[in-house]
Amino acid sequence: MGYEAEVRRYLDKEREVLSALDEREISKVMELLENARLSGKKIFVCGNGGSAATASHFACDFNKGISMAHEIKYNFECLSDNVPTMMAIANDISYDEIFTEPLKNRISKGDVLIAISGSGNSENVVRAVKYANESGAATVGIVGYDGGRIKKMVQKCIHVNINNMQIVEDVHMVMDHVMMFILSGQVINE
């Protein structure tokens, strides 16, 4: 019993999805994040499940990986990383507010919120985007499937247009590493 054919199909589909990404949209998101860094703005990121893990990885890579190469550092905060705060808000208010409530204490005009959602419809992430927009923050969606509500709400969006959560999440993580590699000044050697 072998899985070679299934592995090949999965990898072929992933290559197809990667090839269809819009480099201009990725570049625009990177420009927004660099402008936030250079102007001392905070960048918040959030997501659920696998997207929470991706959000946490973004915060690590920007705060350490990219920031080490620059005198002016990134100020990234993953809203999914404080489990006690999330659980307290979920228990006392609503799970739908786990990202909005912390933003009420910290987000300011000109800051950035990155909303990561495979479906683009995670209610707690949608509400965080709505609040960030109302606060005058810039909003970025990193979404999959048809982009959901988040794609329509954000100012900039990286859309992985496939109805396959595993490939969506793979490509979202690739976006983190593309940004980290380039913004830290690394160069691909042929």
Buried (B, 14 or more C-beta within 10 A) or exposed (E): EEEEEEEEEBEEBBEEBBEEBEEEBBEBBBEBBBEBBEEEBBBBBBBBEBBBBBBBBBBBBBBBBBBEEBEEBBBBBBBBBBEEEBEEBBEEEBBBBBBBBBBEEEBEEBBBBBBBBBBBBBBBBBBBBBBBBEBEBBBBBBBBBEBBBBBEBBBBBBBBBBEBBEBBBBBBBBBBEBBBBBBBEEEEEE
